[in-house]
Amino acid sequence: MVTGKDLLNLGLKPGKWFKDALEHINAHGLERDALHAYLDTVKPAPVLPLLAQPVPFYENIRAASAVEQDNIDQVKKSMDLLMRTPTVVGGAIMPDACPAGPLGTIPVGGVVAARGAIHPGMHSADICCSVMLTNLGKTDPKTVLDTAQQITHFGPGGREADQQFALPDDLLAELEANPFLSSVRSLKMAREHLGTQGDGNHFLYVGVSAATGDTVLVTHHGSRGVGALLYGNGMKVAEFFRRDISPDTDPANAWIPTNTPEGENYWAALQTVRKWTKLNHLVLHDAIAAKLSAPVQQRYWNEHNFVFRDGDVFYHAKGATPLDPKFMPDITGPRIIPLNMAQPILIVEGDTNANNLGFAPHGAGRNLSRTRHKRSIVGKTDEQVFAEETQGIDARFFFNRIDISELPSAYKNAEDVKQQITDFNLATVIDEIRPYGCIMAGDWEQDAPWRKKKLAKAAAKLREAADAQADGSALVEE
């Protein structure tokens, strides 16, 4: 009879699999060659160490100032650590690259190719963050923006029941059939968050095509709560594998092997979330066009926070725009690269080459974090900064509170990013959508319930302290 000690003597790593393996071995009387052949099919894969040297990656970026150079240095340090992950086979950074977390995590503007593995941390919680463009012909831009403001939804949470868009039955069935997406909470968000844009750098932009003079609507947002829940579930599963497969790998870079049931389900879940996110743009565009009675002359979209597949290699694009048609099964037009609210949105085409891996930048990127940028502006009110930086455009915040971390100065120089796209042969600009105006969430947290509660609690403590001091003074006088 074969025992656990016998398996240990063979140099095998103990685990839950021992019990099932021993039952099978002893039930079938396996020994010698038959025993070893069976064990080869069930024993855990050997632990994978970090690569001795980082896999080289392409640097499609240059600095124009000391601040930008510091930004690039941090990005490169992070990539050097990340590129030692055992699954990684290639990578690149784009002109909009900027750090997106502790050293070792994928930066915004980063592309990482991994063999046989999906790394949830490399697509981030904002899965399938994307842009959609609709050409509305010669419709008045102000009318489009006014109408859009009545229809769109920014900020936390979702739509009330009487304002929700219909979730198609076939898409609902996909969500329900996938273990990563079928929770009650996930399905609830799939209904409530449809037709919502969130906050941060997400926007609704109206502009005019330089090539045709047509009015164009562009939206930028992702998969909202549906994607965030998938990300959280994916990170938990990836961590489970990391502990067994590669404990030296940073938890942020944990992966799900694609040849496992979990990997197959996660890949399928990503595709379902992609469909949901595309619909999340589409319902807004269709509702706006319908209310305007405007003909839709052209429409296309692309994601820039996703995982793309080529055989057994999975390209993780954290804020990078796919160019190669093999990455986009539903391609209907060129790609969309926004820069900032006061600058044109670039419409580009391009091919895969050695240094771009089939990708282009997704925007202008940042040199400073939101907080550092806010602190860097001194001597001016938010209103003064807003007036200076949005001169000539109709810029609006959904919650009527200025968010200076989303004004043009918060981002890299748009002209420089555009020039680097050309200089590094990343893509070709074929049109520009010149800005009329845009809508962003704004500083909704100023009036958030949790902030009001916190302020009320602090005010109550101050009143209690003041009352106690007054009582103490009264006693002294007595």
Beta strands, then each sheet from edge to edge (+ up, - down):
strand 1: 58-59
strand 2: 88-98
strand 3: 108-115
strand 4: 117-118
strand 5: 130-135
strand 6: 203-209
strand 7: 215-221
strand 8: 256-257
strand 9: 298-303
strand 10: 305-310
strand 11: 313-318
strand 12: 320-322
strand 13: 335-337
strand 14: 345-349
strand 15: 359-361
strand 16: 394-397
strand 17: 428-440
sheet 1: 1+ 2+ 3- 11+ 10-
sheet 2: 4+ 8-
sheet 3: 9+ 5- 7+ 6- 17+ 14- 13+
sheet 4: 9+ 5- 7+ 6- 17+ 16+
sheet 5: 12+ 15-
end
